[in-house]
Amino acid sequence: MGCKTRNTNICNIFGGSVNSAHCSPYVPGEGVTYDYVEYPENESRNGNYNIPGRDDNAVMYGYSEEFVNTGSVGGSGTAGQPTSANCGKLSRSLCSNALGSGTVYQDYIPASLSFDYNYSDTFFAYLYDTSDDAGNVGTPCYYIITRETSADSTSTNPESTPTTGVQTESTQECVPCTAFYCDTASTNLRYTVEEDLTGDPDCPHPTLFGFGSTSNKLAFTYDELSTELPNGVNDLSLSYDGVTYIDSWDGNLEVGISYTSSQNPWQTGDEGLDDFVIYDLNSSQSVTGFRIKVRIRPIFDDTTTPVVFSGTEWIVEEILSSGTGYTIGDVFLLEYEHTHPDNSTTNLTVNLKIDGTGPVSAVVSSSGFDILRTGDTINGHVITHTFHTNIDSFPYHVLYLDGDGDDFVKETQYTSNRNHVITAKAGFGIVDRAILVGQYQFLNKSIQYAIGSINKDAPDIYNTLIQPNIDLQITNGSVSGFTIVDGGSGWDQLGRIPELSVTSPTIESGKTAKVKGTFLGGELIDLAILDPGSGYAENVGNTVYVSNVQLNSNVRVANDGYSQDAIDGFIADIKSIPKTDDASVTQDEINSFEDTYNSQNKFTDVSGTVPTIEMRKDPNRNRTGQIGQSRYSRKSVDPIFEVMERQDNLDYLNDAPLPKNIKKTITDERERDVEKRKQDLEDIIQDQIPEFVINQETYIETVQGSFANLPRASTYTKYHLRQYRADPAKETSINITLSCSPVDEGCLHFACAPPATPATVTGSSTTDDEEVDPETELPYQTTTNTTTVATVSPLLGPGCQSWSVSGSMKMYHNLSRAAQTVSLATERYGNPY
């Protein structure tokens, strides 16, 4: 059960009592306090929205209420001392009206927690503070002074027998111990969800943390990031046998050096293997984060038949993350299972050894600054893991500690071994703080992505070249104006003049507009409309973009029709023909023929584009697709073979007075022509109808659960979102328990002397009654003798108490924010954490 403040009156409409649904009677204004922060802030926090069933954030103390009818409508009561049951309790007057007023007496310790609605995929934190008397309110140590007054009354008149009576009255006075105090020994927080996914009692949900004084975790805020880069792997070598290692990384150029392994299991048909794999090389909580991309392919010579294989090539193409905690000499085994054309498999292996470590730049840090990382030390602790929220917009982050350092003190600054400066908020050794911090994600979801390797020679469209943002104005279907919202950046690094293109018109008969841009310092600063085009519709995303960002390829291909050996042989044959009076070949004719032949291009330059990104293929999954018929069937071409046959013969050569080599040339040419005719017909035949093509499928990775499991993109490795399936759940509940223990329980840890016992008081009084005896005309008289005896109780009250309170938080699924998170993260970073 929670309490409410929105659209709820503090006081009941009728009477002077408080509304038990409102938070005010449960919140004493002292005791446990909390700070709540959220990012991005949900719209429901702004405005007085009437959302059914919505509670508010509060630490709720129980209460009792006394209503005194002192009003003008038949009222005559007065407020007095609190009863002994309320002695020492904090009292507050919350409500009053014409009927009277109500006083609330607060319980000494909390009774429960109340929570407003919260939303998934949103960073939030509840930071609780129990420094005010360990959460105890009022004065739970006190004495009670009890006064017993007895009154003996005697009524007399001159003519009657006296009458007597005894009355007793008791009153109590509350005397709180003004010296009361309660120091906090520890404060803790735990929560439970539908399923424990981690085994860690501080975070059964992988991105939400609940902890306090006794946890090996710390919630903190940054005061200064470090300007000292962390040490990571910056050099490595490879070895197949694990004995002889070869340097395989050029740290200056940040490129891999090809390594040739003697492992040679290859078969004919393996020539097409050219794959890259990403390896995470972790060995412990403190030696973690080293991540590399490796290309693997066979080494072969295809100029012979059959192909000759000689080994395996391994190239470390990129160090995606240099990690922390690694030492020179650490060795890791890289494995790759390959399926051969005959369906047998081979486990390709190579050993990787760390040859160097040092300061390296890191992803997700601001330029020139770095965040805390695994392996850093703070206050004597080694950091074993970090959880960062949003560095720019959310204050709290979490460190996992090895527990070997000193206690932290809240709101105290600490400096790491790399000169980060942080302020401790809650966690290890902070006795009067506990925190619930992080982000809840609905985890019955999956994210599929493909892995892409960026061509290092291509224009950097992911990191350097930022497309401009231009809004086009459309008038009567044509481009009539523009607004440069953002000129982009980096276009002075393209290496060529940027060419602008306009998106296509919305109707098929339209004409694409043409524009030309003016760039300054890599930014588009102006635009000229060369052709306004036609067929454009307004408000459909018309824009301008730089289009010539492909990697150009220029390949020189040898002309198979040119052969120096062929011309030399042909000229030799001509020279061997006997000269006659009627026919002869002059040297000038031979030279002219040779010049004509040599004028043909020996090579042809072929221009094209190369893909900027290579998507990893799955060697174990093929896709078969039917392609359209491109040639004739054999049945339709077979009759032409007979038509195309040569009808002549070379029997005349038997008697011709020609040299043998000339006869052989003529015979060979006829045979070549016959085969060429046959081959020309074969070239237009398609034996397989329909024809199918087999391609490797793109390799798809799937992450189920938290976005934190997504890999992090690097400069040359990107992750493209292929599918996102959201968790269908609408809501869930998180049960939170906050507990606190004092240093000393009870009332014996401070001095509280009892009040002095008041003396016994006696007295006597005589009163004349209004009634008069008719015979004597004398009034009746009453004589009263009183005795008041006071006693002082022993020290009472529970004093300092340990307590534990719980509450249930309703968590709603924000599907839009979840989808936006994964889309933006995969597009730009691969992972937001």
Buried (B, 14 or more C-beta within 10 A) or exposed (E): EBBBBBEEEBBBEEBBBBBEBBBBBBBBEBBBBBEBBBBBEBEBEEEEEEEEEBBBBBBBBBBBBBBBBBBEEEEEEEBEEBEBEBBBBBBBEBBBBEBBBBBBBBBBBBBBBBBBBBBBBBBBBBBBBBBBBBBBBBBBBBBBBBBEBBBBBBBBBEEEEEEEEEEEEEEBBBBBBEEBBBBBBBBBBBBBBEEEBEEBBBBBBBBBBBBBBBBBBBBBBBEEBBEBBBBBBBBBBBBBEEEEBEEBBEBEEEEBBEBBBEBEBBBEEBBEBEBBBBBBBBBEBBBBBBBBBBBBBBBBEEEEEEBEBEBBBBBBBBBBBBBBBBEEEBBBEBEBEBEBEEEEEBEBBBBBBBBBBEBBEBBEBEEEBBBBBBBBBBBEBBBBBBBBBBBEEBBBBBBBBBEEBEEBEBEEEBBBEBEBEBBBBBBBBBBBBBBBBBBBBBBEBBBBBBBBBBBEEBBBBBBBBBBBBBBBEBEEBBBEEBEBEEBBBBBBEBEEEBBBBBBBBBEEEBBBBBBEBEBEEBBBEEBEBEEBBBBBEEEEEBBBBBEBBBBBEEEEEEEEEBBEEEBEEBBEBEEEBEEEEEEEEEEEEBEEBBEEBEEEEEEEEEEEEEEBBBBBBBBEEEEEEEEEEEBBEEEEBEEBEEEEEEEEEEEEBEEEEBEEEBBEBBEEEBEEEEEEBEEEBEEEBBEEEEEEEEEBEBBBBEBEBBBBEBBBBBBBBBBBBBEBEBBEBEEBEBEBBBBBBBBBBBBEBBEBEEEEEBEEEEEEEEEEEEEEEEEEEEBBBBBBBBEBBBEBBEBBBBBBBBBEBBBBBBBBBBBEBBBEBBEEBBBEBBBBB
